[in-house]
Amino acid sequence: MITLQAITEDNFLDAFNLKLASGQERFVSHPIRSLAQAYVYRNQCQPFGIYAGETMVGYVMNLRL
């Protein structure tokens, strides 16, 4: 089952360890950069880990406009 879970102090290292596939860096930022931006702009966005079962396989950012 695929779920979204807020990235918190309990799972941020899983997000840091995500790797981009070859060629993805042209389209998305590295998770570490995205999480740093989410921290700086924490009143405007919330990062979520994409989980397949218990394993984080990606992330998304929810913007609060």
C-alpha positions, 0 to 999 in steps of 0.5 A: 500500500502507498501512503504519505507520511509527514517528514519529521525528526523520526524519519528525516534520515530516510528522506536524506538517504533517497537517491535520484535516478540518473537524469532526474536531477534535471527535473527535481531537487535532491531531497536534502535541498528540498528539506532544507527549503521546507525548513526555511519556508516551514510556514509555506510548505510541508514535506511528506514521504511517499511510503511503499509499506514501511519503506520511504520511496520518494517525497512530495512537497505540499505548498500552503498558499 
